[in-house]
Amino acid sequence: MTYRDVFAVTQFRTVLGSFALLLISESIKMLALSVLVYTSTGSTLLAALAYVAGFLPQVLGGTLLLAFADRWRPRRLMVGYDLVRMALAAVLALAVLPPVGAMLVVFVVGSFAPVAQAARTALTADLLHGDAYILGRSLFTVVSGAMQVVGAAVGGLLLTVTGPASALWLAAGGCAASALVVRFGLTDHPARRTGDRGAVRETWQVNGALLRDRGVRRLLLAQWLPGSLMVASEGVVVPYASSLAGVLLASAAGGMLLGDLLVARFLSPVRLTPWLALMLGAPLLVFALRPGVVAASIALAVAAAGFSYQLGLAQRFLDAVPARWRGQSLGLAGTGSMVVQGLAITGAGALAEILSPGVVIAVAGAASLLSTFTLWRTLSGPAGPVRLMATGPTGGSSAR
C-alpha cells in the first residue's frame, strides 16, 4: 500500500479533511479565547486556564461519555459536534458571556471532544484495513502537527491585525466548513450498537472490561507509557534552553512527523515496534551531559521519531477489542494517553525543582527505556492476535 492508495479512498479524504479543519478552528479559537480573557481580566492565570479549557475536560468525557461513540451514527455525531463548536465560537465572538462563563461553556463543549474523535478514529478503521490503516494513522499524526502550527500562525496573525473577535468568527467558519464536508462527503454509516442503559454507566462498564483483560491492558500500557515518559522531557525544555526552547520543541515536532511518514511508508512498523520504542528514551540520556542546542535538537528529533512505534500497535489493538466497542476502545486509548502524559509532565516539573533540567530529561529517557523493556513481550507482539473475551454490559459474550 502507498499513500496514493490511501488517498484514493474518498471517504477517508473526507474524514482527514474534516479533521484538519477541526484542528485549525480549535487552535484559533483557544488562542483567541486566551487573549480575550486576558484583555478582559488582566489575569495571566485565567488566560492560561482559558487556553487549556477545551482540552482539560477531555479526560472527563473520556471517562463518562465514550459509549456514545458507538451508539450514535458517526456522520450525525461528527456534524452535530461541529455545529455545537460553531455556535460556541459565535457566542465567544459576540462577547455576550463574562470570562468565567465563557470558559465554563468551553469546558462543557470540550467534554464531548473524545466522543467525536473516537468516532472519527473508529470510522477510519472501518474504511482502511491492514497496511492502509497504518498509513492512515500516520497521516492523522502528520495533519495534527501541521494544522496546529497553521492554526496558531493564522490565529496569531488575526489577533495582531484585527483582534480576537475576527479570529473567533474565522474559527466558527472553520467549524461550519467541517460540518459541510462531513455531511455531504461521508456516507451515513450505522451505529455499532444500541444501548438500553445510561451512557455513563455503560462507559464505566466497558472501560472496566477493557482494563481487566490482561492482553488489552498490556496493549494500552504499551501505547501509554514509553511515549508519555518521553513527552515528560518536553515539560522541562523551557528551563533547559530558555529562549531557544522553541527550537528544541520544533525539532521534536519535526522528528515525530518525519518518523511517522518514513516508518509507515518504507518500513515494517509491526516488526520494528520494540526497537522504535527504544528510540524514545535512548537519545534523551545525552542530556545528562547538558549538550548544546544543536545536539539537543538532534537528540529530541530522533527521540520523537520513535513515536512511530505506535503504528505497529494500531492494528493489533483493533484485533484485540470487540468491533462493537471499537469507538470506545480507541477513545479510551486516546484519553489514557492524555492523562498519563499530563501526569508525566507534572512529575518532570516537580523533579526539576530539585534536579537540573538536563538530568530530569535524562531521567525521563531512562524511565521510557525501563517501560519499554518491561513491556518488551507486548511490544514484540504475540504469536496470534489477543482477543477480548468478557461479559459485556448488556449481557452475553462481547468477543468479536
N, C-alpha and C positions, 0 to 999 in steps of 0.2 A: 504494500500500500504506500501511496505517496500523499503529500498534502494536496496535490491536484485532485486525487481520487476523493479525498475527504470533502473538499470544497465543491465537488460535483453533486453532493447530496444537498438539494435545495433547502430542505427544512433545517439542516444543520447550519447553513449560512444564515437563515433567519434567526435561529437561536443565538448564534455567535454575534450577529449584528445587533440584536436587541440587548445582549449583554454589554457590548461596547457602549451603546447609548446610555444604558443604566449607569455604568461606571463614570462616564463623563458627567452626567447630570448630578450624580451623587457627590462627586468631588467638588463640583462648582457650588452645589447647594450648601455643603458643610463648611466650605471655606467662607462663603458669603455670610452664612449664619453666624460664624465666629466673629467676623468683622462687625456685623450688625449689632451683636450683643456687646462687643467691646466698646463701640461708639456710643451705645445707649447707657452703659453702666460704668465704663472705665475700669472694669474689673478684669484682670488677666486670668483669674481663676475661673470666672464664669465664661470667659472667651474660650479657655481650654476645654471646659466641660461642654460647651456648645459644639466644639469641633468633633468631639467623640460621642455626642449624644445619639447619633444614628448608629453607632457601632456597639456601644456597651449593651444595649437591650437585646442584641442578637443572642447573647447567652440565655436570656430569659425565654426568647422564642424557641431556641433550640431545645430547651428542656420541657416546654409546656405545649407547644403548638405544632410540632413536626408531623403529627398524624394527618394534618390537613394536606400535606404534600402528596399523599397517596389517595386521600379521599376525594379531592377536587380534580376536575379536568385541568390538565396543565395549561392549555391556552386561556381558559377562563381565569385561572388563578394568576397567571403572569400579566394578563391585560388588566385585571382588577387591581393588582398591586401597583402597576404603572399609573393607573388613573388616580389612585389614592395618593401616590407620590406627587403627581401633577397638581392635585388640589392642595397638598401641603405646601409645595413650593410657591403656589399662587398666594396662599394665605400669608406666608412669610414675606413675600414681596410687597403685599399690601400693608404690612406692619400694623395689623389690627390687634395683635396679641402683645402683651408685655414680654420681656425677655425670658423670664422663668416659664411663662405659659407656652411660649414658642418652643422652648427646649423640652417641655413635658410632652407636647404633641409630637415632636420629632422622635422622642423616646418611644412613645406608643406605636407609631408607624414603623419604627425600626425593628420592633419585636417580630414583625411578620417577614422581615428580610430573609431569615433562614428558611422559611417555608417556601418562598418563591425561588430561592436559589437551589434548594433541594429538588424542587420540581423540575427546574431547568437542567440540573445535572443528571437526574434520573431519565429525563427525556433524551438527553444526549446519548445515554447508554442504550436507549431503545432504538435510536436512529443509526448508531455506529456500532460495529461489532469487531472483536479481535484487535488486530493492529490498527484498524481505523479508529477505534475508540481511544487507544493510547495516543495517536496523533491528535485527535480532537481534544483530549485533555491538555496536551501540551499547548495547543492553540489558545485555550482559555487562560493559561498562565501567561502567555505572551501578550494577549489582549488586555489582561488585567493590569499588568505593569505599564504597558504603553498608554492605555486610556486614562489611568490615574495621573500619569505625567501630563498628558494633553489636557485633562480636566483642570489640573492645578495651574497650568500655564494660561489657559483661556480664562479661567476664573480670576487669576491674579491680574491679567490684563484688563478685564472688565471692571474689576474693583478699583483699579488705578484710574481708568478713563471715565467710567460712568457711575460707579458706586454699587453697593450690594443689591439694590432693588433690581437693576437691569440684569445682574448676574443671576438672580433668583428667577426672573422671568425666562431667561435662557434655559435654566435648569428645568423649568416647567415645560418649555418647548421640547427639550430632550426626552422628558417622560412621555409626552404626548406622541412623539415620533416613535418611541419604543413600543408603545401600545398599538399604534397603527401597523408597525412592522409585524408584530406577533399576530394581531387579529387577521390580517389579510395574507400573511406569508406562511402561516402554520396551520396544519390540519388539526381538526378538533379531536385529539386523542382522548380515549375514555379514561376515567379514573381507574386506578389499580384495584381498589376495593371500596366497599361501602362500610360504614360503621354505625352500629346501633348503640354505642356508648359515648360518653363525653370524650372529646378530643384530648383534653388534658390528661384524663385517666389513661386513655389508650397510649398517648405519647410516653407516659411514665412506664407503662407495662411493656411496651415494645422495646424501649431503651433498656429496661431491665433485662429482658430476654436476650437482647443482643450482647449486653455486657456480661451476663452469666455464662454465655457459651465460651468455652476456653479458646477455641480456634478463632472466633470472631474477635474476642477480646484482645488476643495477641496481635491480630492484624490491625486493630485500632491503635494499640500501643505502638506498633511499628510505624504507623503513619504519624503519630503524635510526638513521640519522644525525640528521636535523633534530630529531626528538623527544628523542633521547638527549642531545643537546647542550643542549637546553632544560632537561632534568632535571638536568644538571650544576649549574645555578644553585641548585637546592634543597639541594645539598650544602653551601652556604655561607650559607644563610638564618639558621642559628643564630648564627654570629658577626656577621652583619649586623644582626639585630634583637634578639638576646639573648632576654630573657624574653618578647618579643612574637613570637617566631619561629612559635609555634603559630598565630597569627592569619594570618600570611602563607601558611603551608602549607595551612591550611584554605581560604583563598581560592583557592589553586591547585587544590585538590581540587574545590571547588565549580565553578570555571570549566571544568574538564575534563568533569565530569558534565553541566553545562548545555550546553556546546558540542556534545557527542555527541547529546544529546536533540534540540536545535533543528536542527542540521545534518541529521541523519538523517531527521527528520520533515518539515521545511519547505523545505529547500534541496536543491541538486543537488551532493552531495559529489564526484562524479566530475569535473564541470566546474570546481569550485572548489578542487580538491586543491592546486595550487601556491600559490594565494592564501591558503588556510588555513594552509599550511606557513609562509608568511611571518609569520603571526601568532605563531608560536612564538618567533621571535627578536626581531622589531622592538620590542615593548614593553619588552624587557629592557634596551635601550640607555639608557633613562632612569635606570637605576641608577648610571650614571657620575656623575650629579648628586646622588646619595645622597638620594632622595626620602623623605618621611616614611612612617609606617606605612600611612596611608590610600591615598596614591598608589601605594606599593609593592604593597599588596594588590590594587589595581585592575589594575596592570600584570601581576602574576603571574596573576591570574584570566583576563585577556584572552589572555596567552601560553598558558596551559594549555588554553584553549578551542580553540587551534589544533591540539591533538591529534586533533581530528575529521578532520584531513586524511587520516588512515589509513583512514577509512571509504571514501574514494574509491579506495584501492588494494586494498581487500579482494577485490572481485570480479575485478579484473584479475590479481591474484596467483593466484587459483584457476584462471583461464583459462590461465595460463602454465605450470602444472605438470600432469604426468600424474595422472589420477584415482587410479591405484593407489599413488601416492606422496603422496596428499593429506595424510594424517595426519602423515607425517614432514616434509613441506614446511612445514606450519603450525607444527609443533614446532620446526623449525629457525629459522623467523622469530621465534618467541617466545623461544627460547634466545638467539639473536643479540641481540635487544633487551636482554635482561638483562645480557649480557656487555658490550655497548657502553655501557649506562647505568652499570654499575659502573665501567668504565674512565673514563668522562667525569666521574663524581662524584669519583673518586680524583684525577684530574688537576686538577679545580677546587680540591679541598682542598689539593693541593700548591702550586698557583699562589697560593692565599690566604696562603701563608707569606711571600710577597714583595710581594704587592699587596693593596690593601684589598678587603674582601668585595664592596663595590659595584662596583668596577672589574672584579672577577672575574665577577660576574653579567653585566655589560655585555659582557665578552669572550665569555662563553658564548652570549649572544644574537647577537653578531656571527658567531661560528662557526656557529651554527644557520642564520643568513641565508646565509652563504657556501655551506654544504652544500646549501641549497635552490636557490640559483642554479646551482650545479654540476649538480644533478640535475633541473633545470627541465624538460628534454625528457621525462624519465621520469615526473615528477610530472604533466606535462600530458597524457600518455597518447599511445601510438602510434595510427596510423590504424586498425590492427586489433590483435587480441589477440596477444601473444607466446606462442609455444608451444614448449616444450622438446622438442628432438629430440636424443636421446642414446642411447647403448647402455646399457641397464640392467644391473644387477649379475648378472641371471640370463640375459643374452643377449637379442638382438633389439631391435627398436625399442621405446622406452619412451614414445613420444608417445601422448597420449590419443586 
